[in-house]
Amino acid sequence: MTRSATLTLQPPLTHFADNSRLRLFSGSANVPLSQEVARYLGMDLGPMVRKRFADGEIYIQIQESIRGCDVYLMQPTCYPVNDHLMELLIMIDACRRASARQITAVIPYYGYARADRKTAGRESITAKLVANLITQAGANRILAMDLHSAQIQGYFDIPFDHVYGSPVILDYLLEKNLSDIVVVSPDVGGVARARAFAKKLNDAPLAIIDKRRQAHNVAEVLNVIGDVEGKTAVLVDDMIDTAGTICAGAKLLREHGARQVYACTTHAVFSPPAVERLSTGLFEEVIVTNTIPVPEEKRFAQLTVRSVANLLGETIWRIHEDSSVSSMFR
């Protein structure tokens, strides 16, 4: 058994490939991650035809029998969100019509997660709408990672497994042996996430950035609550989109005397102008995972990408074997 500081994983075993009922298919959003997961499970990705017609319609055909099988469909709904979401729905429908016994949608990054409630009149709760679409398409179970809002699990009336990418980041930070660490939440809403992160990072102290958001993707940073002077500040968030919030937070931490600033996030959305903001020298390192693919044009000197493939592979195997998922994180 392989043990890390924060996670317990089983190494790949040859009997994974011998289980005739387990099938793993990949959408187009993040094929390299799906291939890594398949390698962990000791199997190949299922054969599938995927193409787009001249008018933009998506075509999917499963090219092997999956009758009576437990099928896992891997597809983060990242940019372009609507195309990848529609592709996932078509994959689910194809498997349902092919008489799969159980269909699990593996969604490393859940798009539309930030639209999880009404903040003004006449708005859609799009996170709930997406949950309805996935369920109605025929999914029997959901596996997702680091939801922006944990309440999204309740939007589904089917089993939902929620896992966290933080262990792979924590193991990396622990290997670096950083000193005088303070974990920083970029806003009040992320305090629970930062507190859990700090506890596993040798019970590091916690600081909070007091923030006021005035519009979508626009935030005004006001103050730091907590002592960061002379310390190594580790900013923790679930995603980096345009990087406005986390960069403004890093500037504020520097102004309050932080010696070093690291950024840690599970989902590297990296919408423009994120790369330009993150590569200005504010951060010693920006540590992300590969739930969303990071192409070469979005990489920069301070970026470190850690893989969550083994974590997802182990979770899939435990779901398939009706074993505990939560025990991995103890």
C-alpha positions as CSV (number, residue, x, y, z in Angstrom):
1,M,0.0,0.0,0.0
2,T,1.2,3.5,-0.9
3,R,0.8,6.1,1.7
4,S,1.2,9.9,1.4
5,A,1.0,12.4,4.2
6,T,-2.7,13.1,3.5
7,L,-4.0,10.3,1.3
8,T,-4.1,6.5,1.2
9,L,-4.0,4.9,-2.2
10,Q,-3.8,1.4,-3.5
11,P,-1.2,0.9,-6.2
12,P,-2.4,-0.4,-9.6
13,L,-3.2,-4.1,-9.5
14,T,-3.4,-6.6,-12.4
15,H,-6.9,-7.7,-11.4
16,F,-8.2,-4.3,-12.2
17,A,-8.0,-5.2,-15.9
18,D,-9.7,-8.5,-15.4
19,N,-12.9,-7.0,-14.1
20,S,-15.2,-7.4,-17.1
21,R,-17.9,-5.1,-15.8
22,L,-15.9,-2.0,-15.4
23,R,-15.6,0.4,-18.4
24,L,-14.0,3.8,-18.6
25,F,-14.7,6.3,-21.4
26,S,-13.3,9.8,-21.9
27,G,-14.9,12.9,-23.4
28,S,-12.8,15.4,-25.3
29,A,-12.3,17.9,-22.5
30,N,-9.3,16.3,-20.8
31,V,-8.1,13.1,-22.5
32,P,-4.6,13.0,-20.9
33,L,-6.1,12.9,-17.4
34,S,-8.5,10.1,-18.5
35,Q,-5.5,8.2,-19.9
36,E,-3.7,8.5,-16.6
37,V,-6.7,7.3,-14.6
38,A,-7.0,4.3,-17.0
39,R,-3.3,3.5,-16.4
40,Y,-3.9,3.6,-12.6
41,L,-6.7,1.1,-13.1
42,G,-4.6,-1.1,-15.3
43,M,-7.0,-0.8,-18.3
44,D,-7.5,1.0,-21.5
45,L,-10.1,3.7,-22.3
46,G,-13.1,2.3,-24.0
47,P,-13.3,2.8,-27.8
48,M,-15.6,5.6,-28.9
49,V,-16.3,7.6,-32.1
50,R,-16.6,11.3,-31.3
51,K,-17.1,13.8,-34.1
52,R,-18.7,17.1,-34.9
53,F,-21.0,17.7,-37.9
54,A,-20.7,20.8,-40.1
55,D,-23.4,22.6,-38.2
56,G,-21.7,22.0,-34.9
57,E,-23.8,19.1,-33.7
58,I,-21.9,16.5,-31.7
59,Y,-22.0,12.8,-32.5
60,I,-21.0,10.0,-30.1
61,Q,-21.0,6.2,-30.6
62,I,-19.7,3.6,-28.1
63,Q,-17.8,1.0,-30.1
64,E,-18.0,-2.0,-27.7
65,S,-20.8,-3.7,-25.8
66,I,-21.5,-2.2,-22.4
67,R,-24.7,-4.1,-21.7
68,G,-24.8,-4.8,-18.0
69,C,-21.5,-2.9,-17.3
70,D,-20.6,-0.2,-14.8
71,V,-19.6,2.7,-17.0
72,Y,-17.6,5.7,-15.9
73,L,-17.6,8.7,-18.2
74,M,-14.8,11.3,-17.5
75,Q,-15.5,14.8,-18.6
76,P,-14.7,18.1,-16.8
77,T,-17.1,20.7,-18.0
78,C,-14.5,23.4,-18.6
79,Y,-14.0,25.8,-21.5
80,P,-15.8,25.7,-23.9
81,V,-18.3,24.8,-21.1
82,N,-21.5,24.4,-23.2
83,D,-19.8,22.1,-25.8
84,H,-18.3,19.8,-23.1
85,L,-21.5,19.7,-21.1
86,M,-23.5,18.7,-24.2
87,E,-20.9,16.1,-25.1
88,L,-21.2,14.6,-21.6
89,L,-25.0,14.5,-21.9
90,I,-24.8,12.7,-25.2
91,M,-22.3,10.2,-23.8
92,I,-24.6,9.5,-20.9
93,D,-27.6,9.0,-23.2
94,A,-25.6,6.7,-25.5
95,C,-24.7,4.5,-22.6
96,R,-28.2,4.4,-21.2
97,R,-29.5,3.3,-24.6
98,A,-26.8,0.7,-24.8
99,S,-28.2,-0.9,-21.6
100,A,-25.3,-0.1,-19.2
101,R,-26.1,-1.3,-15.7
102,Q,-24.8,1.9,-14.0
103,I,-23.6,5.2,-15.4
104,T,-21.3,7.3,-13.3
105,A,-20.4,10.8,-14.6
106,V,-16.9,11.7,-13.4
107,I,-16.7,15.5,-13.5
108,P,-13.3,16.6,-12.2
109,Y,-14.4,20.3,-12.7
110,Y,-18.1,21.1,-12.5
111,G,-18.9,24.1,-14.7
112,Y,-21.6,26.6,-13.8
113,A,-20.9,25.8,-10.1
114,R,-20.7,29.5,-9.2
115,A,-24.3,30.0,-10.2
116,D,-25.5,28.1,-7.2
117,R,-28.1,30.5,-5.8
118,K,-30.0,33.6,-6.7
119,T,-28.2,36.8,-5.8
120,A,-30.6,39.1,-7.7
121,G,-34.1,38.9,-9.1
122,R,-34.9,37.0,-12.3
123,E,-31.6,34.9,-12.3
124,S,-31.2,31.2,-13.1
125,I,-29.7,28.8,-10.5
126,T,-27.7,27.3,-13.3
127,A,-25.8,24.8,-11.1
128,K,-29.2,23.2,-10.3
129,L,-30.2,23.2,-14.0
130,V,-27.1,21.4,-15.0
131,A,-27.7,18.8,-12.2
132,N,-31.2,18.3,-13.7
133,L,-29.9,17.8,-17.2
134,I,-27.3,15.3,-16.1
135,T,-29.8,13.3,-14.1
136,Q,-32.4,13.3,-16.8
137,A,-29.9,12.2,-19.4
138,G,-29.5,9.0,-17.5
139,A,-26.6,9.3,-15.0
140,N,-27.0,7.0,-11.9
141,R,-24.1,8.5,-9.9
142,I,-21.8,11.5,-9.9
143,L,-18.2,11.8,-8.9
144,A,-16.9,15.4,-8.7
145,M,-13.9,17.1,-7.3
146,D,-13.8,20.3,-5.2
147,L,-17.1,21.8,-5.9
148,H,-17.2,25.6,-5.7
149,S,-20.2,25.2,-3.3
150,A,-20.8,22.0,-1.4
151,Q,-24.5,22.5,-1.5
152,I,-24.5,21.4,-5.2
153,Q,-24.4,17.8,-4.0
154,G,-28.0,18.4,-2.8
155,Y,-29.1,19.4,-6.2
156,F,-28.8,15.8,-7.3
157,D,-31.3,13.1,-6.4
158,I,-28.8,10.4,-7.2
159,P,-25.7,9.3,-5.2
160,F,-22.9,11.9,-5.3
161,D,-19.3,11.3,-4.3
162,H,-17.4,14.5,-3.6
163,V,-13.6,14.2,-3.4
164,Y,-10.9,16.8,-2.8
165,G,-7.8,17.7,-4.8
166,S,-6.0,19.3,-1.8
167,P,-4.1,16.1,-0.7
168,V,-1.9,16.2,-3.8
169,I,-1.1,19.8,-3.3
170,L,-0.6,19.3,0.5
171,D,1.9,16.5,-0.2
172,Y,3.8,18.7,-2.5
173,L,4.0,21.6,0.0
174,L,5.0,19.2,2.8
175,E,7.9,18.0,0.7
176,K,9.1,21.6,0.3
177,N,9.5,22.0,4.1
178,L,8.4,25.6,4.1
179,S,8.9,27.5,7.3
180,D,6.6,30.0,9.2
181,I,3.6,29.2,7.1
182,V,0.3,31.0,7.4
183,V,-2.6,29.7,5.3
184,V,-4.7,32.5,3.8
185,S,-8.3,32.4,2.6
186,P,-8.9,34.9,-0.2
187,D,-12.4,35.6,1.1
188,V,-14.7,34.8,4.0
189,G,-16.6,32.2,2.0
190,G,-13.4,30.1,1.7
191,V,-12.6,30.0,5.4
192,A,-13.7,26.4,5.9
193,R,-11.6,25.2,3.0
194,A,-8.5,27.1,4.2
195,R,-9.0,25.9,7.8
196,A,-9.1,22.3,6.7
197,F,-6.0,22.9,4.6
198,A,-4.2,24.6,7.5
199,K,-5.0,21.7,9.8
200,K,-3.3,19.2,7.5
201,L,-0.4,21.6,6.9
202,N,1.0,20.9,10.5
203,D,-1.8,23.1,12.1
204,A,-0.6,26.2,10.4
205,P,-2.2,29.5,11.5
206,L,-5.0,31.0,9.5
207,A,-5.5,34.5,8.0
208,I,-8.4,35.9,6.0
209,I,-8.6,38.6,3.3
210,D,-11.7,40.7,3.7
211,K,-13.1,41.2,0.3
212,R,-16.0,43.0,-1.3
213,R,-17.2,41.9,-4.7
214,Q,-18.8,44.6,-6.8
215,A,-19.5,42.8,-10.0
216,H,-18.9,39.4,-11.7
217,N,-15.1,38.7,-11.9
218,V,-14.5,42.1,-10.1
219,A,-13.4,42.3,-6.5
220,E,-12.2,45.0,-4.2
221,V,-9.7,43.7,-1.5
222,L,-9.9,45.7,1.7
223,N,-7.9,44.2,4.6
224,V,-6.0,41.2,6.0
225,I,-7.3,39.6,9.2
226,G,-4.5,37.8,10.9
227,D,-0.7,38.1,11.2
228,V,1.3,37.5,8.0
229,E,4.3,39.7,8.6
230,G,7.6,37.8,7.9
231,K,5.7,34.6,7.1
232,T,5.2,32.3,4.1
233,A,1.7,33.0,3.0
234,V,-0.2,30.2,1.2
235,L,-3.3,31.4,-0.5
236,V,-5.9,28.6,-0.9
237,D,-8.9,28.6,-3.2
238,D,-10.9,26.1,-5.2
239,M,-10.2,27.8,-8.6
240,I,-8.4,30.6,-10.3
241,D,-10.4,32.1,-13.1
242,T,-9.2,35.6,-14.2
243,A,-6.8,35.7,-11.2
244,G,-8.0,39.2,-10.2
245,T,-8.9,38.2,-6.7
246,I,-5.9,36.1,-5.8
247,C,-3.4,38.6,-7.3
248,A,-5.0,41.5,-5.4
249,G,-4.8,39.3,-2.3
250,A,-1.1,38.5,-3.0
251,K,-0.3,42.3,-3.4
252,L,-2.1,43.0,-0.1
253,L,-0.1,40.2,1.7
254,R,3.1,41.6,0.4
255,E,2.1,45.1,1.7
256,H,1.4,43.5,5.1
257,G,5.0,42.1,5.2
258,A,4.5,38.5,3.9
259,R,8.0,37.1,3.1
260,Q,6.8,34.7,0.4
261,V,3.4,34.1,-1.3
262,Y,2.3,30.8,-2.8
263,A,-1.1,30.2,-4.6
264,C,-2.8,26.8,-4.4
265,T,-5.9,25.8,-6.3
266,T,-7.5,22.7,-7.6
267,H,-9.0,24.1,-10.8
268,A,-6.9,26.2,-13.2
269,V,-9.6,27.9,-15.2
270,F,-7.1,30.6,-16.3
271,S,-9.4,32.9,-18.3
272,P,-7.7,35.9,-19.8
273,P,-5.8,37.8,-18.4
274,A,-5.0,35.2,-15.7
275,V,-1.6,34.1,-17.1
276,E,-0.4,37.7,-17.4
277,R,-1.4,38.5,-13.8
278,L,0.0,35.3,-12.3
279,S,3.4,35.5,-14.0
280,T,4.3,39.0,-12.8
281,G,6.4,37.8,-9.9
282,L,3.8,38.2,-7.1
283,F,4.1,34.5,-6.4
284,E,7.0,32.2,-5.6
285,E,4.8,29.4,-7.1
286,V,1.3,28.8,-8.4
287,I,0.4,25.2,-7.6
288,V,-2.6,23.7,-9.4
289,T,-4.0,20.3,-10.4
290,N,-4.8,18.9,-13.8
291,T,-8.6,18.7,-13.4
292,I,-8.6,21.2,-16.3
293,P,-5.9,20.8,-19.0
294,V,-3.4,23.6,-19.0
295,P,-2.0,24.0,-22.5
296,E,1.5,25.2,-23.2
297,E,0.4,28.8,-24.0
298,K,-1.1,29.1,-20.5
299,R,2.0,27.8,-18.7
300,F,4.6,30.1,-17.0
301,A,7.7,29.8,-15.0
302,Q,6.0,29.9,-11.5
303,L,3.4,27.2,-12.5
304,T,3.4,23.7,-11.0
305,V,0.8,21.2,-12.1
306,R,0.1,18.2,-9.9
307,S,-1.9,15.2,-11.1
308,V,-5.1,14.0,-9.5
309,A,-5.3,10.9,-11.7
310,N,-4.4,8.3,-9.0
311,L,-6.9,9.9,-6.6
312,L,-9.7,9.7,-9.2
313,G,-8.6,6.2,-10.2
314,E,-8.7,4.9,-6.6
315,T,-12.1,6.6,-6.1
316,I,-13.6,4.9,-9.2
317,W,-12.3,1.5,-8.0
318,R,-13.7,2.0,-4.6
319,I,-17.1,3.0,-5.9
320,H,-17.0,0.0,-8.3
321,E,-16.1,-2.3,-5.4
322,D,-18.7,-0.7,-3.0
323,S,-15.9,0.3,-0.7
324,S,-15.5,3.5,1.4
325,V,-14.3,6.6,-0.4
326,S,-14.0,8.8,2.7
327,S,-11.5,6.5,4.3
328,M,-8.9,7.5,1.6
329,F,-8.6,10.9,3.3
330,R,-8.1,9.8,6.8
